[in-house]
Amino acid sequence: MKKNKSAIKRARQAEARRIRNSSVKSMMKTYIKKALLAIEEKKDAQTIDNSIRKAISVINKAASKGVIHKRTASRKISRFTKRINKLIQGSG
């Protein structure tokens, strides 16, 4: 158990950040899945475009908030885009 005030406060702050970060990460994963699902279900082009843009935006937002590193975000976007292009080529 923490003994001094600063350690107690740090533990409290860390827990609040952990909860906030896990929420942002979960949202990021959800939007990525929604975009991939939209392509696999062959939705209309407008829906697919919106879902892809939203997923990339959420990834960038997570990086800007410090939830994930900027290079991790870049890597995720790159792999996500590559996967989407592959799905579009396969279905088109």
N, CA and C of each residue as an Amber inpcrd file, in Angstrom:
protein
   276
   0.8470000  -1.1900000   0.0000000   0.0000000   0.0000000   0.0000000
   0.8860000   1.2470000   0.0000000   0.4330000   2.2580000  -0.7190000
   1.1940000   3.5060000  -0.7930000   1.1450000   4.2240000   0.5540000
   2.2600000   4.8850000   0.8750000   2.3200000   5.5350000   2.1810000
   2.2180000   7.0530000   2.1070000   2.8580000   7.6580000   1.1060000
   2.8230000   9.1220000   1.0910000   1.7600000   9.6520000   0.1140000
   1.4270000  10.9120000   0.2870000   0.3520000  11.5200000  -0.4910000
   0.6160000  11.4970000  -1.9840000   1.8420000  11.7900000  -2.3810000
   2.1470000  11.8710000  -3.8070000   1.9990000  10.5080000  -4.4850000
   2.3820000   9.4390000  -3.7850000   2.2510000   8.0980000  -4.3500000
   0.7870000   7.7020000  -4.4810000  -0.0150000   8.0940000  -3.5150000
  -1.4460000   7.8040000  -3.5580000  -2.0890000   8.5430000  -4.7220000
  -1.7260000   9.8030000  -4.8990000  -2.2730000  10.6090000  -5.9930000
  -1.8370000  10.0340000  -7.3440000  -0.5710000   9.6470000  -7.4590000
  -0.0570000   9.0690000  -8.7010000  -0.8230000   7.8030000  -9.0770000
  -1.1110000   6.9670000  -8.0810000  -1.8530000   5.7330000  -8.3260000
  -3.2680000   6.0500000  -8.8180000  -3.8690000   7.0620000  -8.2310000
  -5.2180000   7.4970000  -8.6180000  -5.2090000   8.0170000 -10.0600000
  -4.2050000   8.8320000 -10.3990000  -4.0920000   9.3820000 -11.7530000
  -3.8380000   8.2760000 -12.7780000  -2.9790000   7.3420000 -12.4240000
  -2.6450000   6.2470000 -13.3340000  -3.8810000   5.4070000 -13.6470000
  -4.6950000   5.1580000 -12.6430000  -5.9220000   4.3750000 -12.8380000
  -6.8990000   5.1130000 -13.7540000  -7.0350000   6.4150000 -13.5650000
  -7.9340000   7.2150000 -14.4110000  -7.4450000   7.1970000 -15.8580000
  -6.1380000   7.3230000 -16.0440000  -5.5670000   7.3010000 -17.3980000
  -5.7340000   5.9300000 -18.0430000  -5.5420000   4.8770000 -17.2620000
  -5.6720000   3.5130000 -17.7800000  -7.0790000   3.2730000 -18.3220000
  -8.0680000   3.7180000 -17.5650000  -9.4650000   3.5550000 -17.9860000
  -9.7400000   4.3580000 -19.2570000  -9.2710000   5.5960000 -19.2980000
  -9.4820000   6.4620000 -20.4620000  -8.7890000   5.8760000 -21.6930000
  -7.5290000   5.4280000 -21.5090000  -6.7690000   4.8680000 -22.6300000
  -7.4090000   3.5940000 -23.1810000  -7.8900000   2.7310000 -22.2900000
  -8.5030000   1.4900000 -22.7570000  -9.7810000   1.7840000 -23.5350000
 -10.4940000   2.8240000 -23.1510000 -11.7030000   3.2260000 -23.8680000
 -11.3620000   3.6870000 -25.2770000 -10.3140000   4.5010000 -25.4010000
  -9.8950000   5.0160000 -26.7120000  -9.3970000   3.8730000 -27.5930000
  -8.6220000   2.9400000 -27.0260000  -8.1150000   1.8000000 -27.7970000
  -9.2620000   0.9210000 -28.2870000 -10.2360000   0.7060000 -27.4270000
 -11.3890000  -0.1070000 -27.7880000 -12.1740000   0.5430000 -28.9230000
 -12.3660000   1.8500000 -28.8480000 -13.0830000   2.5790000 -29.8870000
 -12.3240000   2.4720000 -31.2130000 -11.0010000   2.5770000 -31.1450000
 -10.1600000   2.4950000 -32.3360000 -10.3420000   1.1320000 -33.0170000
 -10.2840000   0.0670000 -32.2370000 -10.4410000  -1.2780000 -32.7800000
 -11.8270000  -1.4730000 -33.3860000 -12.8450000  -0.9120000 -32.7400000
 -14.2200000  -1.0300000 -33.2230000 -14.3860000  -0.3850000 -34.5860000
 -13.8400000   0.8200000 -34.7570000 -13.9680000   1.5110000 -36.0400000
 -13.2050000   0.7930000 -37.1490000 -12.0760000   0.1910000 -36.8140000
 -11.3250000  -0.5790000 -37.8050000 -12.1550000  -1.7860000 -38.2530000
 -12.7610000  -2.4870000 -37.2890000 -13.5860000  -3.6440000 -37.6160000
 -14.7930000  -3.2460000 -38.4590000 -15.4160000  -2.1140000 -38.1300000
 -16.5770000  -1.6440000 -38.8910000 -16.2120000  -1.3640000 -40.3420000
 -15.0550000  -0.7580000 -40.5630000 -14.6230000  -0.4400000 -41.9230000
 -14.3580000  -1.7170000 -42.7140000 -13.6810000  -2.6760000 -42.0990000
 -13.3800000  -3.9340000 -42.7810000 -14.6660000  -4.7130000 -43.0820000
 -15.6110000  -4.6650000 -42.1570000 -16.8900000  -5.3410000 -42.3370000
 -17.6940000  -4.7030000 -43.4650000 -17.6390000  -3.3820000 -43.5700000
 -18.3670000  -2.6750000 -44.6240000 -17.8810000  -3.1100000 -46.0030000
 -16.5740000  -3.3480000 -46.1310000 -16.0170000  -3.7780000 -47.4190000
 -16.4020000  -5.2300000 -47.7090000 -16.2940000  -6.0790000 -46.6980000
 -16.6100000  -7.4920000 -46.8940000 -18.0770000  -7.7070000 -47.2290000
 -18.9580000  -6.8580000 -46.6770000 -20.3920000  -6.9770000 -46.9510000
 -20.7780000  -6.2610000 -48.2410000 -19.7780000  -5.6550000 -48.8990000
 -19.9830000  -4.9490000 -50.1720000 -21.0590000  -3.8710000 -50.0690000
 -20.9200000  -3.0120000 -49.0590000 -21.8240000  -1.8670000 -48.9110000
 -21.5370000  -0.8760000 -50.0450000 -22.3290000   0.1940000 -50.0960000
 -22.1090000   1.1810000 -51.1550000 -20.8010000   1.9530000 -50.9110000
 -20.2900000   2.5560000 -51.9680000 -18.9830000   3.2220000 -51.9230000
 -18.9400000   4.3500000 -50.8950000 -20.0350000   5.0660000 -50.7410000
 -20.0990000   6.1880000 -49.7880000 -19.9180000   5.6870000 -48.3500000
 -20.5990000   4.6210000 -48.0050000 -20.4960000   4.0440000 -46.6590000
 -19.0840000   3.5440000 -46.3870000 -18.5110000   2.8730000 -47.3610000
 -17.1480000   2.3420000 -47.2210000 -16.1590000   3.4880000 -47.0190000
 -16.2770000   4.5190000 -47.8570000 -15.3710000   5.6670000 -47.7720000
 -15.4710000   6.3490000 -46.4080000 -16.6950000   6.5530000 -45.9290000
 -16.9020000   7.1930000 -44.6210000 -16.3110000   6.3560000 -43.4890000
 -16.5090000   5.0470000 -43.5450000 -16.0100000   4.1890000 -42.4640000
 -14.4810000   4.1400000 -42.4540000 -13.8660000   4.1480000 -43.6440000
 -12.3990000   4.1520000 -43.7210000 -11.8540000   5.4600000 -43.1570000
 -12.4340000   6.5780000 -43.5790000 -11.9910000   7.8930000 -43.1000000
 -12.1330000   8.0150000 -41.5810000 -13.2430000   7.5160000 -41.0490000
 -13.4850000   7.5960000 -39.6060000 -12.4620000   6.7520000 -38.8370000
 -12.1640000   5.5570000 -39.3560000 -11.1990000   4.6830000 -38.6890000
  -9.8140000   5.3280000 -38.6520000  -9.3840000   5.9020000 -39.7680000
  -8.0730000   6.5570000 -39.8200000  -8.0480000   7.7700000 -38.8970000
  -9.1570000   8.5030000 -38.8620000  -9.2530000   9.6690000 -37.9880000
  -9.1350000   9.2710000 -36.5140000  -9.8050000   8.1910000 -36.1430000
  -9.7610000   7.7230000 -34.7480000  -8.3500000   7.2560000 -34.3740000
  -7.6630000   6.6050000 -35.2940000  -6.2850000   6.1690000 -35.0360000
  -5.3890000   7.3880000 -34.8120000  -5.5300000   8.3970000 -35.6830000
  -4.7340000   9.6170000 -35.5320000  -5.0430000  10.3410000 -34.2330000
  -6.3040000  10.3460000 -33.8470000  -6.7090000  11.0130000 -32.6110000
  -6.1070000  10.3090000 -31.3930000  -6.0760000   8.9820000 -31.4290000
  -5.4750000   8.2110000 -30.3340000  -3.9920000   8.5420000 -30.2090000
  -3.3170000   8.7120000 -31.3570000  -1.9000000   9.0660000 -31.3360000
  -1.6890000  10.4730000 -30.7970000  -2.5480000  11.3990000 -31.1880000
  -2.3770000  12.7810000 -30.7320000  -2.6390000  12.9250000 -29.2330000
  -3.4790000  12.0430000 -28.6850000  -3.7500000  12.0680000 -27.2470000
  -2.6850000  11.3260000 -26.4470000  -1.7980000  10.6300000 -27.1570000
  -0.7380000   9.9070000 -26.4690000  -1.1300000   8.5160000 -26.0210000
  -2.2790000   8.0360000 -26.4770000  -2.7140000   6.6890000 -26.1080000
  -1.8310000   5.6580000 -26.8020000  -1.5240000   5.9180000 -28.0700000
  -0.5750000   5.0890000 -28.8080000   0.5020000   6.0070000 -29.3790000
   1.6590000   5.4570000 -29.6700000   2.7640000   6.2400000 -30.2160000
   2.4490000   6.6460000 -31.6490000   3.0050000   7.7560000 -32.0880000
   2.7050000   8.2470000 -33.4400000   3.1780000   7.2740000 -34.5130000
   4.2770000   6.5840000 -34.2650000   4.7530000   5.6090000 -35.2560000
   3.8730000   4.3600000 -35.2620000   3.3370000   4.0210000 -34.1110000
   2.4090000   2.8960000 -34.0360000   1.1590000   3.2390000 -34.8380000
   0.6990000   4.4700000 -34.7020000  -0.4780000   4.9220000 -35.4540000
  -0.2020000   4.8700000 -36.9440000   0.9670000   5.3390000 -37.3300000
   1.3520000   5.3270000 -38.7360000   1.3900000   3.9000000 -39.2740000
   1.9400000   2.9990000 -38.4940000   2.0320000   1.5910000 -38.8950000
   0.6320000   0.9730000 -39.0150000  -0.2380000   1.2720000 -38.0480000
  -1.6000000   0.7510000 -38.0830000  -2.3490000   1.2470000 -39.3110000
  -2.2070000   2.5420000 -39.6130000  -2.8820000   3.1210000 -40.7750000
  -2.3530000   2.4860000 -42.0560000  -1.0470000   2.2930000 -42.1390000
  -0.4360000   1.6980000 -43.3140000  -0.9440000   0.2750000 -43.5330000
  -0.9460000  -0.5200000 -42.4930000  -1.4030000  -1.9090000 -42.6080000
  -2.8970000  -1.9720000 -42.9050000  -3.6480000  -1.0780000 -42.2750000
  -5.1000000  -0.9950000 -42.4800000  -5.4020000  -0.6460000 -43.9320000
  -4.6990000   0.3500000 -44.4720000  -4.8910000   0.7820000 -45.8540000
  -4.5130000  -0.3360000 -46.8230000  -3.3970000  -1.0130000 -46.5310000
  -2.9460000  -2.1130000 -47.3840000  -3.9970000  -3.2270000 -47.4070000
  -4.5390000  -3.5260000 -46.2430000  -5.5530000  -4.5850000 -46.1270000
  -6.8300000  -4.2060000 -46.8710000  -7.2210000  -2.9430000 -46.7600000
  -8.4190000  -2.4580000 -47.4400000  -8.2420000  -2.5180000 -48.9480000
  -7.0790000  -2.0800000 -49.4300000  -6.8170000  -2.1220000 -50.8730000
  -6.8520000  -3.5510000 -51.3980000  -6.3330000  -4.4770000 -50.5930000
  -6.3370000  -5.8820000 -50.9810000  -7.7860000  -6.4040000 -51.0660000
  -8.6190000  -6.0280000 -50.0840000 -10.0220000  -6.4610000 -50.0960000
 -10.7790000  -5.8690000 -51.2820000 -10.5040000  -4.5900000 -51.5670000
 -11.1830000  -3.9200000 -52.6750000 -10.7620000  -4.5580000 -54.0100000
  -9.4660000  -4.8530000 -54.1590000  -8.9700000  -5.4910000 -55.3820000
  -9.5930000  -6.8720000 -55.5520000  -9.7090000  -7.5890000 -54.4520000
 -10.2660000  -8.9440000 -54.5030000 -11.7470000  -8.9600000 -54.8480000
 -12.4960000  -7.9760000 -54.3310000 -13.9360000  -7.9360000 -54.5800000
 -14.2790000  -7.2290000 -55.8830000 -13.3570000  -6.4030000 -56.3850000
 -13.6230000  -5.6070000 -57.5820000 -13.2950000  -6.3050000 -58.8110000
